[in-house]
Amino acid sequence: MKNYYYVTANTAKGFLNLLPSNIEGLRQVISLKHPSQKVKAKVLRQLILKYESTDAVEVLKSALGEDYLDGVVIREKGIAFLNDSIVPNDISGVIELDLSHFTQKASVKNTIQNENFKHHTEKAYKDFETGLRIHDDLEEIYIKEMHFEKADEMTDRFIQERLQGQPKKTRDAHEYHRLFGTTTVDGPVNVIPHITENLSRVFYVKGRAGTGKSTFMKKVVSACIEHGYDTEIYHCSFDPNSLDMVLVPDLRFCLFDSTDPHEFFPTKENEEVIDLYEGAVTPGTDEKYADEINKVNDNYKSHMKKGVVELKKAGEYLEELEQQYSVTEQEEKEILKFIGEKV
């Protein structure tokens, strides 16, 4: 069984890395070192094949795109295999394995490609940052028409319904900080359908910018943590200070921000909409400010599109870099044997 999520993202605040909370308490963290991102991804995919038939495997998808991977966690065994590029320097006890000893030494020319990759990635972050500032103007429109006491009532009622009859655990709950998607060299991506497919209850949180979707979720997190339930907290990959999803495994429910660019609608009986616009905003607000909303929306989306274009350009230079590396089937076998000896 495989579970997919992200711990890295390309955001309006720059590159985001939420790895630490996801490997805390593991007995062994193995960092795979190699100049090629794709070579490391191939090895990680082989490790997934090795473990998935007997263990639950957590696959850490990459903010670089579908051809790459950030890592694999086998939580039941207490092991993580990670792409060294996402391992923070201040994490202690990490075992670093240099895979380059097993692959052919390539005559690599990478200075220009590296510089261009970084240049276009940074330009994307600037575009996203501008987009976020403009998006704040959209929030201001709705905040003026927001009835916060109604939003508080909706939040309190939801928390009461979810925790009613559930025992309060006498333990410190763990917070796993993650993302369900991000913008990559392939464009905006998410794994929401995968995350929600086997849950007992799924709540689609609807609303507009500034109508309290993230605040709603933060309050749910606080209540569940206070009751001793481990909680998966999925941050917004546009503005990481906001939340886009909360999942409580022991209570088998999740709620997520189901608005553009990750808008979904219920298709099963166990799924339900929570609409903060309908429940807590002055009726007719969309119509009242339609011209202003459309203008801000168009401006914000234009910068987001520019950022996506820049990431795609960065991806082209990354691909040029990667084409200089290769790994044979025999080299892969030797690498896997080497890793197996270290576990």
Legacy VTK file of the C-alpha trace (Angstrom):
# vtk DataFile Version 3.0
C-alpha trace
ASCII
DATASET POLYDATA
POINTS 343 float
0.000 0.000 0.000
1.326 3.421 -0.997
0.455 6.831 0.461
1.501 9.916 -1.461
2.172 13.448 -0.231
4.651 16.323 -0.585
7.049 17.791 1.971
8.574 20.369 -0.394
6.926 23.074 -2.475
7.496 26.098 -4.701
5.637 28.917 -2.926
5.160 32.682 -2.779
7.597 32.584 0.164
10.232 30.675 -1.841
11.195 27.020 -1.524
9.408 25.308 1.389
10.692 22.202 3.189
8.418 20.511 5.760
10.403 17.272 6.072
11.363 17.267 9.811
7.957 16.472 11.388
7.558 13.507 9.020
10.773 11.720 10.059
10.761 12.590 13.757
11.075 9.476 15.912
12.240 7.155 13.117
15.087 4.817 14.105
17.013 5.206 10.842
17.182 8.044 8.309
19.233 7.290 5.210
20.233 10.129 2.864
21.003 9.150 -0.733
23.687 11.340 -2.291
24.238 11.670 -6.047
24.600 14.641 -8.436
21.636 13.347 -10.473
18.084 13.831 -9.175
16.814 11.201 -11.604
19.335 8.561 -10.508
18.192 9.051 -6.908
14.542 8.854 -8.044
15.216 5.538 -9.837
16.765 4.066 -6.701
13.875 5.309 -4.560
11.388 3.683 -6.967
13.241 0.378 -6.605
12.975 0.718 -2.819
9.222 1.289 -3.170
8.947 -1.954 -5.186
10.955 -3.779 -2.545
8.765 -2.745 0.394
5.255 -2.118 -0.949
4.146 -5.766 -0.939
4.800 -6.176 2.793
4.661 -2.673 4.301
2.746 0.584 4.063
4.976 2.883 2.027
4.854 6.675 2.215
6.028 8.202 -1.058
7.346 11.762 -0.803
6.659 13.308 -4.177
8.946 16.028 -5.499
8.379 19.741 -6.105
10.649 19.295 -9.157
8.045 17.236 -11.027
6.744 13.743 -11.748
10.133 12.397 -12.885
11.618 13.017 -9.444
11.108 11.861 -5.845
11.988 13.314 -2.445
11.969 10.091 -0.475
10.308 6.964 0.890
9.212 6.356 4.487
8.537 2.858 5.869
6.984 4.009 9.149
6.258 0.533 10.558
9.960 -0.288 10.259
11.057 3.176 11.405
13.091 3.830 8.234
13.286 6.733 5.790
15.232 6.791 2.530
15.648 10.394 1.399
16.961 12.419 -1.497
19.908 14.213 0.129
18.880 17.539 -1.433
15.918 17.872 0.974
17.674 16.790 4.194
18.317 19.852 6.415
21.840 20.167 7.811
20.612 20.411 11.400
19.019 16.939 11.484
21.272 14.669 13.519
21.895 10.944 13.148
21.418 10.860 9.376
23.342 8.124 7.522
24.604 9.492 4.199
25.211 6.993 1.400
27.147 8.247 -1.629
25.687 6.476 -4.669
28.122 8.106 -7.116
30.713 5.432 -6.264
28.513 2.936 -8.138
27.797 4.900 -11.305
30.063 5.822 -14.193
31.839 9.136 -13.811
30.352 11.511 -16.356
32.211 14.463 -17.835
29.576 16.929 -16.656
29.268 20.540 -17.717
26.655 21.978 -15.425
27.530 25.546 -14.398
25.346 27.342 -16.956
22.420 24.928 -16.555
22.564 25.227 -12.767
22.639 29.006 -12.919
19.731 29.118 -15.384
17.715 26.634 -13.314
18.158 28.784 -10.197
17.506 32.011 -12.121
14.143 30.882 -13.520
13.107 29.233 -10.244
13.758 32.484 -8.370
11.825 34.418 -11.037
8.892 32.040 -10.457
9.021 32.742 -6.713
8.946 36.492 -7.407
5.880 36.054 -9.624
4.140 33.975 -6.959
5.059 36.594 -4.332
3.501 39.335 -6.461
0.451 37.151 -7.008
0.050 36.686 -3.257
0.188 40.451 -2.612
-2.548 40.970 -5.200
-4.538 38.071 -3.733
-4.515 39.914 -0.392
-6.602 42.648 -2.087
-9.203 40.007 -2.883
-9.304 38.981 0.773
-9.942 42.577 1.812
-13.099 42.696 -0.295
-14.654 39.693 1.426
-13.412 40.510 4.937
-15.544 43.695 4.774
-18.641 41.541 4.283
-17.672 38.711 6.638
-19.748 37.809 9.710
-17.085 36.271 11.918
-19.484 35.199 14.665
-21.343 33.010 12.135
-18.034 31.465 10.987
-17.158 30.791 14.650
-20.523 29.077 15.161
-19.966 26.884 12.097
-16.480 25.967 13.334
-17.585 25.174 16.893
-20.480 23.042 15.627
-18.177 21.080 13.306
-15.621 20.400 16.060
-18.338 19.320 18.480
-19.820 16.905 15.924
-16.434 15.370 15.095
-15.240 14.925 18.692
-18.571 14.061 20.319
-18.290 10.643 21.980
-14.576 10.367 21.157
-12.303 9.691 24.149
-9.785 12.355 25.101
-6.382 10.651 24.930
-3.808 11.186 27.668
-0.882 11.557 25.284
0.950 14.222 23.338
-0.398 14.197 19.809
1.986 14.471 16.865
1.596 17.032 14.092
2.691 15.949 10.609
3.226 19.021 8.415
2.807 18.273 4.703
1.339 19.445 1.401
-1.093 17.722 -0.952
0.397 19.390 -4.016
2.416 22.266 -5.394
3.406 23.945 -8.640
6.164 21.997 -10.378
7.939 22.061 -13.739
4.845 20.116 -14.929
2.477 22.865 -13.702
0.114 22.765 -10.674
-0.373 19.219 -9.312
-2.127 17.588 -6.343
-2.851 14.145 -4.882
-6.138 15.014 -3.126
-8.195 12.143 -4.634
-5.566 9.648 -3.467
-5.437 11.056 0.076
-9.218 11.100 0.530
-10.257 7.877 -1.214
-10.378 5.549 1.826
-11.632 7.919 4.529
-14.981 7.554 6.333
-15.851 11.252 6.036
-14.594 13.946 3.669
-15.588 17.602 3.987
-15.197 20.000 1.063
-14.618 23.485 2.455
-15.945 26.113 0.049
-15.675 29.885 0.270
-13.823 32.872 -1.127
-10.485 34.493 -0.297
-10.598 35.851 3.252
-13.755 33.979 4.320
-11.991 31.946 7.001
-11.324 28.556 5.393
-7.792 28.315 6.807
-8.854 29.698 10.213
-11.625 27.076 10.332
-9.049 24.333 9.730
-6.540 25.725 12.239
-9.207 25.573 14.954
-10.008 21.962 14.026
-6.291 21.132 14.295
-6.051 22.714 17.757
-9.082 20.796 19.026
-7.877 17.426 17.697
-4.335 17.909 19.025
-5.761 18.930 22.399
-7.740 15.666 22.445
-4.540 13.690 21.807
-5.152 12.751 18.163
-2.222 12.736 15.729
-3.065 15.142 12.928
-1.845 15.560 9.359
-1.679 19.281 8.560
-1.436 20.150 4.873
-0.178 23.658 4.155
-1.122 25.815 1.194
1.620 25.621 -1.431
0.868 29.196 -2.509
0.874 30.770 0.980
2.380 28.273 3.482
0.991 30.270 6.427
-2.464 29.074 5.385
-3.810 25.528 5.666
-5.433 23.639 2.812
-6.256 20.306 4.478
-6.548 18.634 7.868
-6.649 14.848 8.205
-7.110 12.938 11.475
-6.257 9.256 10.832
-7.750 7.808 14.056
-11.043 9.623 13.456
-10.906 8.776 9.726
-11.986 12.195 8.475
-10.469 15.070 6.584
-11.525 18.513 5.455
-9.863 20.453 2.673
-10.013 23.736 0.810
-11.985 22.748 -2.264
-11.628 25.943 -4.279
-9.645 26.862 -7.405
-6.987 25.606 -8.289
-7.940 22.401 -6.434
-11.718 22.461 -6.703
-13.605 19.195 -6.291
-17.209 18.257 -5.546
-18.690 15.414 -3.477
-19.429 12.199 -5.374
-20.072 9.790 -2.468
-22.554 9.589 0.411
-19.817 10.123 3.018
-18.794 13.457 1.487
-20.219 16.860 2.410
-19.773 20.554 1.576
-19.066 23.209 4.219
-19.695 26.573 2.525
-18.334 29.549 4.466
-19.437 32.003 1.786
-23.039 30.822 2.073
-22.916 30.602 5.863
-20.895 33.638 6.934
-20.745 36.293 4.171
-23.325 38.984 3.375
-25.551 37.636 0.550
-24.887 39.310 -2.802
-21.222 40.135 -2.066
-20.018 38.472 -5.296
-22.461 40.574 -7.319
-21.838 43.805 -5.390
-18.085 43.768 -6.018
-18.110 41.800 -9.294
-16.036 44.264 -11.361
-13.420 44.724 -8.624
-13.237 40.970 -7.944
-12.795 40.124 -11.624
-10.066 42.751 -12.025
-8.085 41.507 -9.004
-8.610 37.860 -9.992
-7.336 38.431 -13.525
-4.286 40.316 -12.241
-3.473 37.662 -9.623
-3.885 34.775 -12.069
-1.674 36.471 -14.673
1.249 36.483 -12.224
0.575 32.872 -11.252
0.699 31.882 -14.929
3.986 33.758 -15.361
5.403 31.816 -12.410
4.340 28.516 -13.964
6.077 29.482 -17.235
9.277 30.292 -15.328
9.212 26.916 -13.526
8.774 25.155 -16.864
11.833 27.009 -18.203
13.749 25.960 -15.086
12.639 22.387 -15.765
14.125 22.502 -19.258
17.552 23.408 -17.859
17.199 20.715 -15.199
16.461 18.182 -17.949
19.630 19.265 -19.806
21.590 18.641 -16.609
20.013 15.247 -16.047
20.729 14.000 -19.567
24.413 13.924 -18.652
23.848 11.176 -16.072
22.766 7.559 -16.326
22.546 4.409 -14.236
22.607 0.863 -15.600
20.502 -2.034 -14.329
23.609 -3.664 -12.881
24.603 -0.442 -11.102
21.095 -0.212 -9.637
21.385 -3.760 -8.267
24.729 -2.948 -6.657
23.301 0.228 -5.124
20.289 -1.629 -3.686
22.560 -4.313 -2.262
24.719 -1.601 -0.664
21.661 0.112 0.850
20.320 -3.249 2.088
23.553 -3.843 4.000
23.131 -0.509 5.813
19.517 -1.052 6.933
LINES 1 344
343 0 1 2 3 4 5 6 7 8 9 10 11 12 13 14 15 16 17 18 19 20 21 22 23 24 25 26 27 28 29 30 31 32 33 34 35 36 37 38 39 40 41 42 43 44 45 46 47 48 49 50 51 52 53 54 55 56 57 58 59 60 61 62 63 64 65 66 67 68 69 70 71 72 73 74 75 76 77 78 79 80 81 82 83 84 85 86 87 88 89 90 91 92 93 94 95 96 97 98 99 100 101 102 103 104 105 106 107 108 109 110 111 112 113 114 115 116 117 118 119 120 121 122 123 124 125 126 127 128 129 130 131 132 133 134 135 136 137 138 139 140 141 142 143 144 145 146 147 148 149 150 151 152 153 154 155 156 157 158 159 160 161 162 163 164 165 166 167 168 169 170 171 172 173 174 175 176 177 178 179 180 181 182 183 184 185 186 187 188 189 190 191 192 193 194 195 196 197 198 199 200 201 202 203 204 205 206 207 208 209 210 211 212 213 214 215 216 217 218 219 220 221 222 223 224 225 226 227 228 229 230 231 232 233 234 235 236 237 238 239 240 241 242 243 244 245 246 247 248 249 250 251 252 253 254 255 256 257 258 259 260 261 262 263 264 265 266 267 268 269 270 271 272 273 274 275 276 277 278 279 280 281 282 283 284 285 286 287 288 289 290 291 292 293 294 295 296 297 298 299 300 301 302 303 304 305 306 307 308 309 310 311 312 313 314 315 316 317 318 319 320 321 322 323 324 325 326 327 328 329 330 331 332 333 334 335 336 337 338 339 340 341 342
